[in-house]
Amino acid sequence: MQLTPVTLADGHVRLEPFDPAQYGAALRTMAEGAPEQFVLWSHRGPGDWIGLWLETIAARTAAGTMIPFSVLSADGTDFLGITSYLDPNAVNRSVEIGMTVYAPQAVGTAINPAAKRLLLAHAFGEGAVRVQFQVDDRNKRSQAAVLKLGAKREGILRNHRTLPDGFVRDTAFFSIIDSEWPDVKARLDARLAAFG
């Protein structure tokens, strides 16, 4: 499995490699304009947390521990959020999908299932045997969204991460493995067909 930055698109959404120079200002505007989307955001903290978050994205991308994507409208004109591959592991053929957040107008639309469908198909197509998701245990909405994708809940890691604001969070782990992908794919395709 070898994941690299790539553009992925379908009739609902376009995912392009996130370039801070191109989309950093749009991400900042989204974060400042929709604070309710970031109440439980793990990068939120005191001071210019958005600037620190952008620095983290740049550093992790350079280190190869993150492949971030700008989430755009299908025609590529509207910035709708960010999502990422995290910690791709070629030896274990695994990757996490995370650091996902959407603009308010994208929530509850085809954007999330379409973006996840593209990322999952690409990862499994490149030879992944496991795709995982980590969610703050307080974030019941995100957990429900991951379960709706077809992921299996694996359990909770207690006191797993200390966040920038000092909170020590529990993390819920979910995964989809390669043998489950055909069923997950069929369910996602049915969901997306319902959006038209």
Disulfide bonds with the S-S distance in Angstrom:
none
